[in-house]
Amino acid sequence: MELTTVIKRNEIYGRYLVAAKDLKPGELILKECPLQVGPQTQAMAMCFNCTLYMASERSCEVCGKALKCSVNCKGKLHTREECDTLSRMIIKSEDFLKAPQIILPLRCLLLKQYDAKKWAEFLELESHLKERKDSPIWFIHKEGVYDVLKKLNVDVDEELVQTICGILDVNSFEVRPLFAATTPQECLRGVYLKAALMAHDCTPNTHLSVDFTFEMTIRANRFIPAGETIFYNYANGLQGSAERRKHLHVGKYFDCTCKRCGDGTELQSFLSSLICTSCKSLISCAEPLKDIYSSDWICGKCSKTIKGNLVENTINHSKELINDYSNLQEAEGILEKLKVTLGPNHYIILELKQNMISLLGNYDGELEIKRKIALCEELISVLRLLDFGDISRHLGIALYELHKAKSQLVYEAYNCNLVDVCQYLEGLQEAQNILKESMKHLLYEPKCSPEGKLAQRAMNDLRVLRGTSSDLERILTLDCA
C-alpha cells in the first residue's frame, strides 16, 4: 500500500504527520487499532474485554483480576499478554470496581512488562509533565491514581504515574462505548499512537470515525497536497473561539493561533459575535489571539466598542438560559431573548436550535414541521461557513433532518389536496437532492455507529422516495396521454 503520511518534527508541533502524497477528499489516510481503551478520569467501571458498563463484580475466568461482563463476552481488548501480567499481581477485580479511574493508566503501565516496543512508543507521546507539576490535575491524579495503586501494592513511582496520566489527558481520543452513553462519564478514552501525532487546527483537513471494535479510520475531508500537515480539531468545532481556546490551553497546553482563532469574525461565520446596541450590526473581538474577555469588542459597522468582561457576563447568562427549559414553547421564548443580544449565528443559539430540532422530531403538525425546516436551514447555513471540508458529520445529520421534514410536509399537503401531483413530485425531488447530499457526508461512517445507522436509513429513505417519484411520474404520463 502506498505511503500516505510521514512523521516530521519541529519546535511547534513536536512530532507530527505530513501528507506523503496528494490526498483526494475521502481518501484513506490511516486505519489504526487502539493501543489501549479505558474509562474517563471521572469514570464508570467497564468490562476489560468489550467495555460494557459493569455495576457488579465479575472477573476474567483466567486471570481472576480483570473485570469481564460474562464468560461468553465477544470482546477482544483483554489480551492474553495483559491477562498473564494481571494474574501475577496482588490486585483484585473488586479494586477496579471501586476505583475505575485506575483502569486505563494501569493497562498502559502493564505494557512495560509485556510489550517493550509499544511501551517505548507510548512514552514518546507528549505528557507536558513540567506544566502539570503541582497543578490541580496533578493532585487529582495523585489521589485518584497514584495513591490508589500504591495501596494496591503496584510497584510504580509517582512521576511515572503522572507521566502516564499526562499522556492520556493530552493525547487520548474520546470514543463511544458499545452501549448508548448518556453522560460524559460513560464515554471512554482510546490511545492511538499514530493518530495522536496529528497536529491541531480549528479548520481540520481530516474526518475521523471509530467503529465498534474501536478501530479508527482517518480520511481526507478535502484535497490535501503532498507536504501539507495533517490536521485534526482537538476542540469542539461548533463552539466559539473563547471556548475552544480555553479547552486547548487548559487540556492540551497550547494556545491556538489558527486562521479561525486569529479572526474575530471566525472566518465570517460570526459564531461568537454579539448584536451592537447602537446599529444592530455585529460586534466581534478586536484582538482574538489575546484573552478574548479582557480585550475590546468592536462593531464592524459603527465601530462602537464594549469591554470584554461585559461580553463574558452576557455569554455566562446566555449559557444559563439554554439550560432552563423543559419544552418547545419555553425554548422558543429563550431563543427570542437570546436574539436580542447574541448574533444570529452565535454558537449558543446554534446549540439551542439543535436541541429544538430534536424536540420538533416528536411533532407532526404543519406549523411544527415548517418550524423544523426553518431551523434546519438556519443551522445548515452556519455549518457551511465553518469550513469542515467535503465530509462533515454535523452537516450530514442536519441535511438528513431537513430532507425528512420537507418530504413529510409535502406528503401531508398532497394527502390534504393542498398540492397537485406535479407539486408533490417537485417536493419529493427536492427532498431527494437534500438526502443525496446528506449521504455524501455520512458515507464514511461505521455501520454500527449512530451516524452509520443514519446513513443506512438514508439509503432506505432514498429508495422509497425514488419509488414514490416513479409512481407519480407514471401518473403524470398517463394524464398527458
KACOR-V940124 format. One line per field, one symbol per residue. phi: phi as a letter, one per 20 degrees, with the letter a starting at -180 (. if undefined). A space follows every 10 residues. Layout:
phi->???
This chain:
phi->.ffdccecbb ffemebecfe bfdegnffeb cbeffbcaff fecdfbffec mffcdcfbdg feemdffbfa fegefcfeff ffgffffeef gdffffffcf fegfgfffff ggecbfffff ffffffdlff fegmegffff fffedfffff femeebefff fffffffffe dfdfceffef fdcgfefdcc dcfegfeffe bfcfdccdbc efemfeddcf eafcfgnefe dcefdefeef gfffffgfff edmbdfcfff fedgelmmel fdfdeffedm eddcffcfee fgeddfdcff ddmfdcefff ffffffffff ffdcbcbfff ffffgfffff deffegfffg ffffffffff fedcfgffff ffgfffffff ffgfeelene ccfffgffff ffffffffff fffffemece ffffffffff fffffffgff eegefggefg ffffffffff ffffffffff ffffffffff f
